[in-house]
Amino acid sequence: MSQPILTRNLKVFDYTTGANTSRDSSAIDISDCTIIGVQVITTGAAGATAGSVKLQASCDSGTTWSDIGTALSVPAAFTNGVISLADVAYPLVRVSFTALSGGGAALTSLQVYVVTKQPA
């Protein structure tokens, strides 16, 4: 059985100051892919929830964005988590981080990577 072909490996967020601010990544063209993975890495104060990361898709050239998959809760303490989707049929995706009011202040760094693959 053939393995999927890696097409991109991007760092879409890399914040060490102001990491507790809600933000969206730039649009990523995945029209040539059907498999996408997102990894979130954070550091900060233990015991606080910093916010959530979700994957969004657009079919209208990035004018309108809709959530796809399940949002990932982001604790402020060092952690990493992943979102993985197969059979993605959207031309554009982006990653959206929503900071929680109050709790997000405990986050000191936020890194998010996106990897896409073509099916074998």
ABEGO torsion letter per residue (X at the ends): XBBBBBABBBBABBBABGAABBBBBBBBBAAABABBBBBBBBBEBBGBBAEBBBBBBBAAGGABBBBBEBBBBBBABBBBBBBBBBGBABABBBBBBBBBBGAAAABABBBBBBBBBBBX
